[in-house]
Amino acid sequence: MLSTTDLRGTDLSVTELRAALPRAEYDVEAALHAVTPIVADVAERGAEALLELAERFDGVRPQRLRVPAEVMQRALELLDPDVRRALEVSIERARLVHADQVRTDVTTQVSPGGTVTERWVPVDRVGLYVPGGLAVYPSSVVMNVVPAQIAGVSSLAVASPPQRDNAGELAGYPHPTILAACALLGVDEVYATGGAQAVAAFAHGFDDTTAEPVDGRVPRCEPVSLVTGPGNVYVAAAKRLLKGLIGIDSEAGPTEIAVLADAGADPEHVAADLVSQAEHDPLAASVLVTDSTELAAAVEEAVTRRALATKHSERVRTALTGPQSGVVLVDDLDAGLAVVNAYGAEHLEIITADSPAVAARVRNAGAVFVGTYSPVSLGDYAAGSNHVLPTGGCACHSSGLSVQSFLRGIHVIHYDEQALTEVGQHVVTLAEAEDLPAHGEAVTARTGQTVAR
């Protein structure tokens, strides 16, 4: 089921490695053609466009775009108690980890009377996207909302596609488990809109004509400063199109797992993890990197067996047989590390002898899962880490979602007269060197220093 790439006996450059490794075909640029008119339509027609697009893409026209408070509460009341407790544990652990990411302002005394302070300021308003296609992702609500709240974002809204299978009082709204997760987190601004149109709605804002007027005025979904959260290729394309008008976390592509394992790894564990990632999407990538042909053969047998037996067998088999998945054979663990660092996986598992030492040598990964008892699914739900991570090799330059994602560093410069006078001639000299004399004059106008020409 898994294809094999044999890199034994080769000495490839990083560029050659990246070209040789399995990777999903994911054309965001092509999706822009479909997304551009959708974004323009939402910008021009607002709520009416969102309603029509929901009917077109989601098969249901919401009665209201903003989910009423009583619907959110009802979804929480209907939530299975075991699911509620699991979500509460996920929230508790995510808050514990993300609380340690809070930045503190730092003031540096550069000279007597001269200081530079770096202030950390949260963005004013964020739009958090939660997908709702092949699976339901209340865990993504947790992963987006918790760091935003801890960062101190004062205004946040969630968008998720309306579900045509919802009935009764939940008809036309996002999945009830997603609504319940929002309620548990205290999020009261949730919109029944998905896909590229949700990103457009966040970027441009819209008058919510589906809501009851407040003091005679139509409620408004105000534009956001930042949009975060994973989605399909059309969500990624909308983020690319609107980047600049809004900030984005990343253009998330299909999910991926790489497992670096040696002969001591349990093939059933490895196979279970490869299948678990393939369960997400037909484009999901599952890659094993190993120096053991015996392990590779055993994993292939176990993967085939598990793929046939699992609930979403067709989806899993499509993902595992696609060009994005496979086994990569290497000479040794050093070569394996070179491969996984070139690949830059969203999720990287290390199942080797002395896994912590091997993991310490990883430079490029969204998240690293160390040892037999740290499967990726733990990080998806309850490790306390964040599961919104860079994909498609972007881990070589980008990080996963964190409190930092919602903060901006602002330098505050405060010099008194003596401090400016002390350094003023250097400013003037550099201004002259750059042929920007007025820059120097902005200093000499204050200090009375002579400009040497």
VOGU-3710 file (C-alpha; in Angstrom, 3 decimals, decimal comma):
1> mlsttdlrgt> 0,000/0,000/0,000  2,837/2,392/0,838  5,280/3,280/-1,908  9,011/3,094/-1,114  11,706/5,677/-1,742  15,144/4,113/-1,299  17,761/6,719/-0,411  20,360/4,252/0,830  23,802/4,847/-0,603  22,961/8,365/-1,772
11> dlsvtelraa> 24,378/11,723/-0,676  21,722/14,254/-1,640  21,636/17,984/-1,050  18,726/19,534/0,833  17,214/20,601/-2,482  17,537/17,089/-3,886  16,096/15,550/-0,716  13,061/17,812/-0,818  12,454/16,868/-4,433  12,770/13,154/-3,704
21> lpraeydvea> 10,437/12,989/-0,701  6,676/12,304/-0,816  4,543/15,440/-0,784  0,895/16,222/-1,461  -0,072/18,014/-4,663  -1,703/21,163/-3,323  -2,189/24,113/-5,661  -3,285/27,166/-3,707  -2,597/29,390/-6,705  -5,127/27,498/-8,829
31> alhavtpiva> -7,748/27,812/-6,080  -7,363/31,597/-6,177  -9,355/31,672/-9,423  -12,354/30,144/-7,666  -11,908/32,173/-4,476  -11,466/35,674/-5,926  -15,106/36,187/-7,021  -16,346/34,723/-3,718  -14,290/37,189/-1,708  -15,433/40,081/-3,917
41> dvaergaeal> -19,061/39,028/-3,542  -18,856/38,961/0,258  -17,102/42,337/0,292  -19,889/43,843/-1,827  -23,057/42,127/-0,617  -22,162/40,992/2,891  -24,775/38,901/4,683  -26,836/38,106/1,610  -23,787/36,720/-0,167  -22,900/34,608/2,898
51> lelaerfdgv> -26,410/33,129/2,995  -26,380/32,259/-0,703  -22,884/30,773/-0,502  -23,882/28,614/2,480  -26,817/27,289/0,493  -24,537/26,635/-2,485  -21,586/25,012/-0,735  -23,013/23,647/2,529  -26,484/22,696/1,350  -28,269/24,758/3,984
61> rpqrlrvpae> -29,300/28,401/4,356  -28,855/29,600/7,961  -31,767/31,373/9,572  -29,225/33,606/11,263  -25,535/34,047/10,593  -24,610/34,786/14,197  -25,506/31,871/16,417  -27,921/33,017/19,160  -26,811/32,634/22,781  -29,644/30,253/23,566
71> vmqralelld> -28,586/27,927/20,734  -25,022/27,860/22,093  -26,319/27,033/25,549  -28,597/24,333/24,197  -25,671/22,723/22,357  -23,736/22,634/25,625  -26,689/21,060/27,450  -26,932/18,336/24,781  -23,215/17,568/24,862  -22,319/14,038/25,936
81> pdvrralevs> -20,898/14,265/29,492  -17,821/12,234/28,553  -17,108/14,528/25,604  -17,599/17,555/27,845  -15,123/16,227/30,383  -12,598/15,421/27,646  -12,921/18,958/26,283  -12,517/20,390/29,778  -9,290/18,418/30,244  -8,062/19,593/26,837
91> ierarlvhad> -8,823/23,208/27,785  -7,152/22,892/31,191  -3,955/21,461/29,737  -3,846/23,923/26,834  -4,236/26,823/29,260  -1,457/25,445/31,451  1,017/25,205/28,548  0,040/28,445/26,828  0,130/30,469/30,059  3,891/29,931/30,117
101> qvrtdvttqv> 4,147/31,568/26,681  3,045/35,005/27,905  5,636/37,649/27,061  6,708/40,357/29,493  7,717/43,901/28,582  11,472/44,489/28,717  13,196/47,855/29,120  16,852/48,177/28,080  18,916/51,124/29,366  21,023/51,921/26,306
111> spggtvterw> 22,710/54,927/27,916  22,027/57,275/30,854  18,685/58,846/29,966  18,131/56,614/26,943  15,869/53,553/27,023  14,166/51,214/24,594  11,194/49,218/25,855  9,628/46,334/23,985  5,917/46,229/24,769  3,863/43,181/23,886
121> vpvdrvglyv> 0,396/44,200/22,752  -2,367/41,807/21,643  -4,116/42,360/18,347  -7,454/44,116/18,757  -9,705/41,522/17,164  -9,245/38,046/15,689  -11,312/35,711/13,545  -10,843/32,038/14,372  -11,754/29,523/11,696  -12,875/26,002/12,586
131> pgglavypss> -13,390/23,603/9,645  -16,435/21,384/9,384  -16,061/19,143/6,354  -15,029/15,481/6,555  -14,721/15,607/10,353  -15,807/17,687/13,335  -13,075/19,641/15,099  -14,065/20,968/18,536  -10,392/20,469/19,403  -9,555/23,218/16,891
141> vvmnvvpaqi> -11,826/25,560/18,840  -9,668/24,911/21,894  -6,388/25,314/19,999  -7,409/28,658/18,473  -9,297/30,222/21,353  -7,037/29,399/24,319  -3,874/31,180/23,097  -5,913/34,169/21,891  -7,565/34,511/25,275  -4,289/34,150/27,172
151> agvsslavas> -2,673/36,721/24,888  -5,358/39,159/26,008  -7,225/39,603/22,726  -10,263/41,670/23,688  -12,516/40,706/20,782  -12,657/37,336/19,066  -15,127/35,597/16,801  -15,374/32,018/15,553  -16,666/30,910/12,152  -17,563/27,355/11,180
161> ppqrdnagel> -19,707/25,980/8,338  -23,419/25,375/8,924  -24,331/21,683/8,946  -27,229/20,527/6,815  -27,731/17,478/9,045  -28,530/19,611/12,090  -32,193/19,462/13,073  -34,642/21,297/15,298  -33,322/24,347/17,139  -29,801/23,631/15,861
171> agyphptila> -30,827/23,609/12,182  -28,666/25,827/9,986  -25,911/26,278/12,547  -22,405/24,795/12,943  -21,948/21,362/14,444  -23,341/21,275/18,006  -20,061/19,965/19,457  -18,257/22,994/18,038  -20,899/25,280/19,517  -20,588/23,514/22,862
181> acallgvdev> -16,804/23,943/22,833  -17,266/27,665/22,177  -19,695/27,864/25,082  -17,235/26,091/27,403  -14,587/28,652/26,469  -16,886/31,632/26,914  -16,952/32,560/23,223  -20,279/34,179/22,420  -19,638/35,484/18,876  -19,936/32,537/16,496
191> yatggaqava> -20,966/32,677/12,839  -22,491/29,991/10,646  -20,265/30,471/7,631  -17,404/28,444/6,225  -14,800/28,275/3,504  -13,331/31,252/1,679  -16,446/33,270/2,428  -15,778/33,056/6,174  -12,289/34,490/5,717  -13,739/37,245/3,521
201> afahgfddtt> -16,406/38,025/6,118  -13,760/38,375/8,805  -11,537/40,528/6,607  -14,190/42,949/5,363  -16,830/42,734/8,093  -20,526/42,865/7,258  -23,845/44,187/8,481  -25,662/41,195/9,919  -29,119/41,723/8,480  -30,159/38,287/9,764
211> aepvdgrvpr> -29,928/39,452/13,398  -32,461/41,388/15,439  -31,782/45,160/15,419  -30,219/46,580/18,578  -31,374/50,080/19,507  -32,766/50,390/16,014  -29,425/49,554/14,383  -28,385/46,499/12,390  -25,678/44,555/14,296  -22,335/44,377/12,562
221> cepvslvtgp> -19,566/41,811/12,399  -16,596/44,140/12,601  -13,469/43,412/10,532  -10,674/41,542/12,294  -6,938/42,178/12,380  -5,907/38,520/12,184  -7,415/35,244/10,961  -6,148/31,912/12,293  -7,148/28,277/11,972  -6,822/25,447/9,443
231> gnvyvaaakr> -9,079/24,778/6,474  -9,176/23,385/2,946  -7,370/24,738/-0,103  -10,032/27,412/-0,621  -9,576/28,718/2,907  -5,821/28,805/2,282  -6,371/30,642/-1,007  -8,622/33,216/0,657  -5,948/33,800/3,300  -3,354/34,339/0,576
241> llkgligids> -5,638/36,719/-1,305  -6,489/38,794/1,758  -3,085/38,767/3,434  -2,139/42,369/4,021  -5,691/43,479/4,706  -5,550/40,918/7,507  -2,753/39,026/9,184  -2,836/35,231/8,913  -1,247/32,411/10,855  -0,405/30,308/7,788
251> eagpteiavl> -1,768/28,834/4,574  -2,439/25,421/6,085  -2,192/22,543/3,637  -3,101/18,865/4,055  -2,082/17,389/7,373  1,040/15,230/7,571  2,970/12,894/9,834  6,527/11,676/9,523  7,793/8,890/11,760  11,526/8,404/12,235
261> adagadpehv> 11,903/4,866/13,580  14,581/2,249/13,973  14,471/-1,556/14,219  13,350/-1,392/17,851  10,060/0,366/17,072  6,820/-1,586/17,353  5,385/-1,839/13,796  1,823/-1,857/15,163  2,417/1,481/16,872  3,921/3,005/13,749
271> aadlvsqaeh> 1,157/1,637/11,520  -1,556/2,881/13,866  -0,078/6,384/13,771  0,257/6,435/9,982  -3,368/5,322/9,612  -4,576/7,832/12,192  -3,194/10,728/10,167  -4,514/9,344/6,879  -7,974/9,366/8,468  -8,125/13,169/8,208
281> dplaasvlvt> -8,251/13,625/4,466  -7,555/11,821/1,167  -4,632/14,244/0,730  -3,194/13,596/4,209  0,457/12,509/4,204  1,837/9,571/6,195  5,589/9,000/5,853  7,854/6,487/7,582  11,606/7,139/7,575  13,655/4,150/8,725
291> dstelaaave> 16,996/2,364/8,380  15,323/-1,022/8,972  13,921/-2,945/6,015  12,440/-5,427/8,489  10,474/-2,650/10,226  9,366/-1,245/6,875  7,988/-4,626/5,787  6,209/-5,189/9,096  4,690/-1,699/9,019  3,500/-2,228/5,449
301> eavtrralat> 1,678/-5,397/6,501  0,162/-3,743/9,575  -0,881/-0,605/7,669  -2,639/-2,655/5,000  -4,506/-4,651/7,605  -5,472/-1,624/9,690  -6,500/0,441/6,674  -8,948/-2,241/5,595  -10,437/-2,519/9,094  -10,770/1,142/10,058
311> khservrtal> -14,031/3,101/9,849  -12,926/5,538/7,137  -11,186/2,858/5,108  -11,640/4,395/1,662  -10,352/7,785/2,763  -7,397/6,193/4,538  -6,464/3,985/1,616  -6,604/6,936/-0,783  -4,270/8,928/1,448  -1,833/6,071/2,023
321> tgpqsgvvlv> -1,555/5,184/-1,670  -1,201/8,791/-2,812  2,089/10,456/-3,843  2,221/12,202/-0,464  2,658/8,999/1,572  5,272/6,254/1,677  8,333/4,671/3,249  11,753/6,300/2,944  14,699/3,933/3,478  17,948/5,456/4,756
331> ddldaglavv> 21,375/4,132/5,718  21,269/5,155/9,384  19,677/7,543/11,868  21,972/10,405/10,850  20,665/10,079/7,312  17,145/9,779/8,693  17,557/13,044/10,584  18,747/14,734/7,402  15,595/13,480/5,670  13,137/14,631/8,327
341> naygaehlei> 14,857/18,005/8,641  14,564/18,460/4,878  10,928/17,322/4,969  9,900/19,675/7,812  6,846/17,670/8,888  3,828/19,164/10,584  3,985/16,256/13,066  7,191/14,298/13,598  7,380/11,198/15,759  10,732/9,882/16,999
351> itadspavaa> 10,520/6,194/17,919  14,144/5,138/18,250  16,663/4,090/20,847  17,387/7,165/22,994  14,506/9,069/21,412  15,090/12,279/23,461  18,661/12,616/22,184  17,544/12,049/18,594  14,655/14,498/19,003  17,067/17,147/20,279
361> rvrnagavfv> 18,742/17,106/16,867  15,530/17,914/14,987  15,557/21,429/13,559  12,501/21,499/11,306  9,114/20,243/12,534  5,842/21,766/13,607  5,795/19,552/16,706  7,982/16,640/17,795  6,525/13,605/19,577  9,188/11,731/21,502
371> gtyspvslgd> 9,121/8,033/22,276  6,638/5,189/22,182  4,009/6,814/24,371  3,738/10,211/22,665  1,549/9,607/19,592  0,406/12,515/17,439  -3,206/12,006/18,510  -2,153/12,944/22,053  -1,066/16,327/20,726  -4,267/16,642/18,717
381> yaagsnhvlp> -6,335/16,623/21,867  -4,829/16,593/25,324  -1,044/16,991/25,503  -1,426/20,705/26,190  0,491/21,597/23,020  -1,132/23,329/20,056  -2,181/21,331/17,017  -2,433/24,261/14,575  0,961/23,702/12,937  2,868/24,576/9,737
391> tggcachssg> 2,459/22,128/6,850  4,034/21,546/3,444  7,599/21,988/4,682  6,876/25,437/6,151  8,204/24,265/9,531  11,656/25,305/8,287  10,598/28,942/8,731  7,306/29,013/10,653  5,958/27,997/14,060  2,693/26,554/15,253
401> lsvqsflrgi> -0,043/28,689/16,744  0,833/30,100/20,164  0,215/33,074/22,414  2,943/34,839/20,419  0,767/34,556/17,282  -1,677/37,034/18,794  0,884/39,535/20,093  2,823/42,358/18,473  6,107/43,684/19,782  6,192/47,489/19,859
411> hvihydeqal> 9,444/49,323/20,593  9,009/52,407/22,779  12,007/54,768/22,580  12,576/57,376/25,299  15,748/59,524/25,229  16,300/62,727/27,202  18,286/65,708/25,901  21,636/64,560/27,229  21,209/61,050/25,819  20,274/62,408/22,388
421> tevgqhvvtl> 23,204/64,838/22,421  25,590/62,035/23,301  24,685/59,948/20,272  23,477/62,729/17,979  26,641/63,122/15,913  26,553/59,409/15,034  22,973/59,790/13,806  23,994/62,791/11,713  26,984/60,921/10,277  24,883/57,924/9,234
431> aeaedlpahg> 22,187/60,202/7,797  24,822/61,935/5,663  26,220/58,551/4,586  22,764/57,600/3,340  22,290/61,016/1,679  19,335/61,821/3,929  20,513/65,103/5,487  17,093/66,069/6,816  17,296/63,047/9,107  20,363/64,575/10,739
441> eavtartgqt> 18,765/67,983/10,907  15,893/66,490/12,921  18,543/65,801/15,582  20,573/69,027/15,341  17,382/71,086/15,546  17,085/69,737/19,101  20,726/69,568/20,198  22,249/72,581/18,483  25,105/70,423/17,236  26,933/71,496/14,077
451> var> 26,424/69,320/11,015  29,778/68,439/9,479  29,546/68,423/5,701
//
